[in-house]
Amino acid sequence: MTQPTPDTIVDFIGDIFTRCGDTEYLGEPVTMAQHMLQGAWLAEQQDLPDDVIVAALLHDIGHFTSEFGTFTMNDTEDRFHEEAGAKVLEGFFPSIVTDCVRHHVAAKRYLCATRPEYFKRLSEASVHSLNLQGGPMSPEEVTAFELNPNLPKIIQVRYLDEAGKNPDMQTPDYWHFAPVVQRVVDAHLAQVE
């Protein structure tokens, strides 16, 4: 398997969407691709920044870590897809994107602990995964999580995650977002060089 490079990462991810996007999204009425594309499409429609659009698009890429030649875990447990996804993206994307990917599960736990009305929005599948992921945060966890400087964008991506489960929503495909993904990659690489 050829590993992605900064020059190939956008097409590499596009290939994952094309080949693997029809995978069922964990008991939800949409596929993995539909779910992630819906989050990105909603972010774009709200004129959110490029980094939020890309984070919404890629927040669940950790479900496909085997495509990057990395490990997979047993599906009966929390597979920590958020950490796996952040790790495969770290060499290509800025920390705001990888933080949103890394912490989108923690954001669900945080919102369930701090905004009781948020829990009512969760689908049955999302409640099930919440239980696997540790349930709502403790007060100590909430205090620690609130120290993250990227918290506002992490929360935005979490809300986009929950909204991206509509079987009737039509979105553009991955290639519509590829120029935005490339801009974010290019801006990051320019900063680290």
N, C-alpha and C positions, 0 to 999 in steps of 0.2 A: 504494500500500500504506500503510495507516494504521500509524504507529509506536506501539508500546505506551507507556503512561504508568504511573505508579505505581498508578493506580486500575484499569488494565486488564491489567496484566502477568500476573496469575494466569490469567485467561480467555484471554489471548493465547497463553500457553504451552499451555493445555489444547486450544486449537484446533489447535496444531501437532501435539500427540499424536494428536488425532482424525484429522487429514488426512494426516499424514506418518508416523505411527507404524508402519505396516505395511511400511516400507522395510526391505529386507534389512540385517542387521547384519554387514557386512563378512566374509562367509564363515562366520559362526556359525549355529547351528541355531535362532536366535530372531530376532525382528524388533527394530528399534531400540526401539520402545515396550516390548516384553517385557523387553528387556535393562535399560532404565533403571527400569522398574517393579519388576523383581525386586530390584535393588539397594536401592531405597527400602523395599520390603516386608521384606527381610531386616533392614535397619537398624531398622525399626519393631518387628519381632519381637524384636530384641535390646535394645529399650528405649534405643536410642541417642538422643542429643540431636536436637532438631528441625533444627539446622543440618546435621548429618550426613545425616539422612534427605533433606533437600532437596538437598544436594550430590550424594548418590547418585542421586537422581531426575533431576538436571539435568546430570550430569557430561559427557554426550555431546551436549548441546544445540547445540554448535558444528557438528555435522554438518548443522544446519538453519539456518545463519546467513543463507541467502538469504531465509528467512521474515522476518528482521528487516531486510531490505533491504540486507544487507551482502554483501561479496564471497564468491565461492567459488573454489576452486583446482582444478587438474587432479587427478583421482583416482589417477593413476599415481604420484604423489609423496605424501609426508606432507603433509597439508593443514593441519596445525597447528590442528586442530579445538579443541584444548584452549584455546589462546590466543583464538581467535575466540569460543568459548563464554563465556569469562570476560569478554571485552570487552562482549558484548551483555547480560550480567547485571549488570555493575558499577553501573549506576545504580539498581538495584532491591534488591540483596542485599548482605549484609555481606561483609567481606573473607574471613572464614572459608569461606564458600560459594564465592566466586570463586577463592580460593586452592586449594580442593579441585578445582575444575573446571580451573583453569590448570595444576595440577601433577599431575594423575592419570596422565599419560603419563610424566612424570619419575619418579613414584613406582614405576612398573613397572620403569624402568631402574635405579632405586635398589635396589629389592628383589632384582632379578636380580644386582646387584653385591654385595649384602651378605648375602643369604640364598639360598645355592645351591639349597635345596630349593624355593624359590618358582618358579624357572624350570621345574621339572618339572611344576608345576600349569598352566602356560600351554597353551592350545589351539594348534593348528597356525596358525590365523589370527592369534592373539595373538603368536606367535613371528615370523610374517611382518611384522606391524606393528612389533614391537620392532626388527627389522633396519632398517626404514625410518626409525625414530625415533632411530637412533644406537646401538642395542645397549646392553648394560649400562654403567652410569656408570664413568668412570675414578675412581681414588682422589681426585683433586682435585675432581671433580664431586660425589662422595659427601660430602666435607668441607663443601663450600659448601651442598649441599642440606640437610644436617643443621642448618644455622643457621636454617632457617625455623621461626618460633615455632608455626606450625600443623601441623608435621610429623605429630604423632600422629593428627590427624583426616584429614589427607591420606592417610596409610597406611590408615586404616580404610576410606575411600572406595575406595581401590585394591583392597582385598580384597573389598569389596562388588561392585566392577566385575567382578572375575574370577568371583565366585559367580553373577552374573546372566546365565548363559548356558545355563540348563536348559530345554529345550523342553517339559518336562512340568510345570514349576512354574506353579501358578495364583496370580494376584495380583489385587488390586482394580485398577480403572482409575485414571487420573490424578485423577479428581474425588474419589476417596477421600483423596488427599493434598493437594488444593487448600486445605483449611483450614490445614494445616501450612505450606504455601508462603505463604499469606496472613499467618500469624503472623510468619514470618521476615521477610517484606517490611515489615510494619507495624513490627516492632521496629527494623529497620534505619532506616526513615524517621524514626521517633521520635528516634533517636540523632543523625541528621544535621541535624535541624531546629533 
